[in-house]
Amino acid sequence: MAEANRNNIERFTGFGALYNRNRPSAPEEVVKILTNYLNDKPKLVVDVGCGTGLSSFIWLDAAGEIIGAEPNDDMRQVAESRLEEVGTPTYLSFQKALSHQLGLPDESADIITCSQAFHWMEPQSTLKEFARILRPNGIFAAYDCDWPPTCDWQLEEHYNRLYSLTEEHLSQLLSSEEKIHRWPKGEHLQQIQQSGLFSFAKEIVFHHWEECKAERYANIALSQGGLQTALKLGVKELEIAFTEFKNHVEEVFAGETKEILFSYRMRIGIK
């Protein structure tokens, strides 16, 4: 499992800036939902697997303190560089840490979030760590958006074909020691419920529209770790396949800005 953790972390090395420019920022619904459940402004929010901080910066002015925990150096450095752009608020910081070894005091956090990240973490050891850190009635929320974002059905079908081809190549090229390990997102709620660590658990579904140009839509696909891994391995067939996908995107967008829909699934546990 230690080998899998290392592979999961290293999967996101080398494209932090691309990821940060094109992935969606966590929508304001996240803050509203969790703050309403807490019924107060959180004193401390811990955003675990925070990547480039897209899910951390949304808590500015909505929490007393925010800690983003991210084990990948490349991603975390992008997050830290963004602090300068917002005036380096003293109540937001980033640290290198694994989800099951956060090193924070017992019952110190009001809210713990994992945005597009919980499926990369061993769930039971992680949930034990989260329950240790959460205050009584504190909230854990794992939330993910569906891929691809809703735009054009033929383009979405092309996106799915590109990723099926990517997974096919990776299954052939990577040894068992090199492969990543993902826990199914569809089992997040079950993991929370079966842990016995939370008094209440629920799945919440919400949606968020964003404006998007062709370049960004293509780069959303390019920011996926699997495709990045395959391209690093020099798979020419996938270079060609991505170029074809990018051409299709440009054809659909036709130089215009479109609205695309990100659909989110949030699984929460209240201690």
N, C-alpha and C positions, 0 to 999 in steps of 0.2 A: 504493500500500500504506500510505503514511503516513496517508491519509484514512481507510482502513479501520481502522487502529489507533485513530485518534481516535474513530471511531464505536463501535468495540467497547468502548472505555473509558467513553465517555459513556452508553452503554446502561444502566449500572448507577447512574446518578446519581438521587438523590431518594428512594430507598426502602431505604437502608442499615439503618435500625432494623427495618423490616418483615422484611427479608431475615434479619437476625441472630436475630430472635425465632422464626422459623418454619422455616428451613432446618435440616437435621440437622447436628450437630457431627460432625466426622470421627470414626469409631469407633476404639476402642482397638486393633482388629486392625491398623490402619495402623502404629502404633508397634511392635507385636509383630512383624509380618512384616519390616519394614525393619531393626529392631534385630537380629533373628535373622540376617538376611543379612549385616549388617555385622559381626556377632559381637563387638560392643562397644557401649558407650554413645557415641553421636555427640558429638563436641566442638562441631560447628556444624551445625544444620539450617536451610536456607533454604527458606521456604515462599513460592513465587512465585505471584502472582495470589491473594493470601491473602484478599482481600475484607475481611470484618469480623473475621477472625481465627479463624473456626470451625475451621480446619485448623491453626492455629498453637498455640493454647492446649493442644491435646492433648499437646504435647511438654514442657510444664512438668514438671520433675522427671525427664524422660527424656532430656534433652540438656544439654550444658554451656552452649550459647548457641543462641538461636532468633532468626532475622531474618525478619520477614514483609515481603515486597515487594508493593506494591499501587499502581498508577498512578491509581486513581480516588480523588479526595479525600474524597468522601462516605463511601465504604466504609472507607477507611483511618481516618477520624476516629472511626467507630464502634469500630473495633479499638482505637484509642488510648484511647478513653474506658473500654473494658473493662479496661485495665491497672489503673486505679484500683480496680476492684472486687476484683481479686486481689492487691492490695497493691503494685502496680508493681514486679514483679521486675526486677532490673537486667539479667538475662540474656535478657530478651525485649524486642525492639524492632521498630518498624515504620518502613519507609522508602518514599518515593515512587520507583519505578523501573520501567522496562520490562524485559520478560523477556530481551531481547537486549542490554541495556545495564545490567547490575546494578551495575557499579562495585566489585565485590569482588575481593580478591587472587586470583591464580592458586592452584589447589590448596588452597583454604582451607576447603571444605565437605565434610562426610562424606555428607550426604544433602540432596537437593533434591527438593521435592514441588510438585506442581500439583494442587490439589483442585478439580474442576469448572471448570478454567480453561485447560488446555493447548489446547483447541480454539479459543480466542480469540487464540492466539499464532502468528506465522509460525514453522513448526516447525524449519526447518533453521538459520536464524540463531539461534533460541533454543537448540537443542541444541548448537550450537557454543559458545555462551556457557556453557551448563551444563557441558559437558565441560572447558572452560577452568578453571572454578571448582572442580570436583570433584577431590578427592584421588584417587590411584590406588586402585582398588577401591571408590571412592565410588559412591553409588546415586542414580539419578534415578527418581522414581515419579510417573506421572500417573494419578490415579484419579478416577473419576466414578461417580455412582449413576444407575441407570435411572429415567426418569420415565414415568408417575407411580409413586409407591410402591405396593406391593401391599396391597390392602385389600378391595375389592369390585369384581368384574369389570365390572358395569354402570357404576359410578362411574368406573372407570378408562377405560372407553370414552367416557364423557361428557367426561372430562378431555382425551382425545385429540381429540375433535371440537372442543372449545373452542380447542385450539392449532392445529388445521388452519384454523379460521376466522380466527384471529389472523394466521397466516402469509399467508393469502389477502389480508387487508386490507393488511398491511404491504407486500406485493409490489406492490400497486396505488398506495399512498399515498407511498412513499418513492422519491425519485429515486436514480439510481445512485450519486451522491455521498453520499447519506444512509444507504445500506444498510450493514449490518455484514457482516463476512466471517468465516465459521466454517469451520474445517478438520474433516473428519469424525472423530469419536471412534473409529470402527471402523478408522481407518488409523494410530492412534497407534503401535501396535507396529511396523507397517511403517516408519513414519518413523524410529523409534529404530534398527531393524535396518539400514535403508538409509543411515543417516548415516555408518556406518563408525566411529563414535566410541566404541562400547561393545562389550565382549568377550562380553557375555551379555545376552540380552533374553528376556522372558517375560511372559505375561498371567496374572494371578491373579484368581480370582473368589471373593468372600465376601459374606456377608449380615449384616444387623444389624437386630434388632427394636427399635422405639421405641414408647412410649405416645403416643397422639395423641387430641386432642379435635376436634370438627367445625370449630371456628374455625381451628385450626392447619392442618388438611388443606386447607381452602379457601384459606388464606393461602399455603400452599406453591405453589398454582397462581398466586396473585396476585403472588408474589415472582419469577416468571419475567420476564426482561427484555423478551421480545417483547410480552407482554400489557401490561406497564407502558408500553412505547413507544406501543402503540396507544391505550391509555386517555389518555395525555398528549396524543395527537393528537385526542382528542374523538370517538372512534368510538362512537356511541350503540349500534349493534348489539352491540358487544362488552360494553358496560356491561350491557345486558339479558342477554346470553349468560352473563356471569359471575354475575349475580344468580340465574339459573336453575341454574347449576352449584352455587352456594353453597346454594341451597334443597335440591338433591338431596343434597348432603353432609350437611346437617342431618337430612334424612329417614333416611339410611343410619345415621348415628351415633345418632340418637334420644336425644340427651342423655347418651350413655355415653362412656367412654374406651375406645378400641380400640387393639390392637397393630397397627402397620403395619410392613411389611418393606421395608427399603431394600437393594437388590441392587447391589453395587459391582463394578467392573471396574478392576483396577489393571494398568497396563503399566509394567514396570520395565526399566531399562538399567543394567548394572554396568560401570563404566569399566575 
